[in-house]
Amino acid sequence: MATASYLDDVAGGMVTAAAFEDDDAAVSAVTLLRESGVREQDISVIAKDRHRAELVAGGRAWLPLKGWRGLVVRLRAMLGRGLPRDLRQRYGDALVAGKIVVIVAAGGQPPDTIAALLKQSRGEQIEQWWQPPTMLFAPPELAGPF
């Protein structure tokens, strides 16, 4: 049974994100979020090096554009435009500096709770905002219990 991602594909939704200096802290954040009831498809890990992001996500989180299909997705990935403008503005410098960004679609948990969990895992530059529809999280047809 599939259910849509918390980040509504029509209206968008609240997201909370944080930058992490090291991989262990980012892995700790993803683990803590999962243990707190945040669904895997509502956590996305972003890093300058996609392989590094995959290692941090470890099958417990999504990567931008993962699971999305079609020509538009391939073009965005090739042009390096897979990240929304809001995210690039807030965390572009952190990504260039080699930090890892964990972004969470708030749905089942209040954004403030997610922010507290990210801070507990040594997250820096914690921010919350309304994110318009984006391909950061699981596509609706892939979202569901994992």
Beta strands, then each sheet from edge to edge (+ up, - down):
strand 1: 13-20
strand 2: 43-46
strand 3: 100-105
strand 4: 124-131
sheet 1: 2+ 3- 1+ 4-
end
